[in-house]
């Protein structure tokens, strides 16, 4: 039988780990959950980021991403251009297309941007833009208001 002190320490470690997992799950926002679901449903995209402004003090930031390291980063020219022009921005990079589009609420107001990466092989700029617009329309159906982006994930 193990030393009682070791058992107490192990039990404490296990309880702390479980508490952290519960907190992490509780802190996930709807935008993150939807980003993960959309990526899983669309094998044509290799990455997805959602950027929005929660408050004027914070400014525009990535609020959800399929790569955790992207969350919290300030918006760059891609997001800011999509917001300013209200049009998709399509860039061809080395071996992929990077598409950033504005997302609108049910009243047509821009509430966020969606950045998507597509493999470039066999793709045209026009085809990628069509695919990105269809995915953005799906996202807009899931987010009818800006506040919905930040709600705790269900």
N, C-alpha and C positions, 0 to 999 in steps of 0.2 A: 504494500500500500504506500502511496506517495506521501511525502511529508505534508502535514496539514498546512504549513505556511505556503508551500509551493502551490497547493490546491487553491488556496485563497487568492494568491497572486494570479494564477491562471484564470480563475473565475472572474477576477476584476478585469483582466486584459480582454477576455471574451466579451464581457458586458460593455466595456468601453468601445470595442470594435463594433459591436452591434448598434450601440447608440450613434456612433459616427455614420454608419450605413443608413440608419433611419433619418438622421439629420440631412445627409446628402440627398437622399431621395425626396425629402420634404422640401428642400430648397430648389429643386428643379422647377423651372418655369415652363409654362405651356409652350412658349416659342422653342425651347430646347427639345421638348418631347416631340413636337410636330416636325422639327428639323430631322430628328432621328428616324421618325416614321416615313417621311418623304424620301429620305436617302434610301431606306430599305425598299421602298416601293418603286424606285426609279434607278435601275442599274446603269442607265445612260449617264447619270451624274456621278462624279467621283468625290464631290464635296459640296457642302451647302453651309452658308453663313446667313444669319439674319441680323441686321443692324438697325438700331432705333435710338431715339432720344427719350430717356426716362424723365430727365429733368434738365433744365437749361444749364445748371451747374455742372452736371456730368457731361453734357454734350452728346453727340452721336457716337455710339460704341457698338461693337459686336455683342449682341445679347445671347446668341445661340449659334452653335457651330458643331459640325461633325468632327472637328479637331479641337479638343478642349483648350489647347494653347491659344487659340484665336479669340476666345471669349474675353471680353473686357478691353480689347484693343480699340483705339480711336478709329473712327471712320477715315478712310483715305479718299483719294480723288475719285475712285470708282463709285463709291457710295454717294459722295457729295454731288457728283455729276448726275447720277441717276435721279437724285432728289431734285436738283436744280432744273433739269431739263424735262423731268417726268417721262423719260424715254429709256429704253434699254441701252446699256453700254456693252458692246461685244468686242473683246480683245483676243487676238490670236497670239498665244504664247508658244513656246518651244514645241510642246507636244500636246497642248490642250487649248480649248477655248475657255475664257473666263467671261461670264455673262453676269452683269449686275442690273437688276430691274427694281423699279419702285413697287411697293406693295400699298394697296389702297384699302381704306375701310369701306363699309357699306354705303357711305355717302360720297365716295370718290376721293376723299382726302388722303394724301400720302401719310402712311403711319410707320413705314419701315422700308428697308431694301432687302432683297434676297440676292446673294451672290452664289453662283453655281459654276462648277467646273465640269467640263465635258472633254472626253478624249477627242483629239483632233483627227485621228486616223479615219479617213473615208468620209469626213463631215465637211459641210460647207458652212460658212458664216450664217447664211439664211436659214439653213435647216436647224442649226443649233439655236438660233434666236427663236424660231417657231416652237421648238421643244421647251425652251426656257419660259416662254410666255405661257404655255399650257401648264407648266408646273407652278408658275406664279399665280395663275388663276385658281389652282387648287389651294395654294396657300391663302389667297384672299378669301376663299370660302371658309377656311378654318379660323381666320382672324377678321372678324367683322368690326373690331374696334382696337384702338391702340392699347387700352388697358388689358385686353385679353392676352396680349403678348406676354405680359409680366405676371399674370395670375399663376398661382401654384399649379403645377401639373397634376392632373387627376389620374 
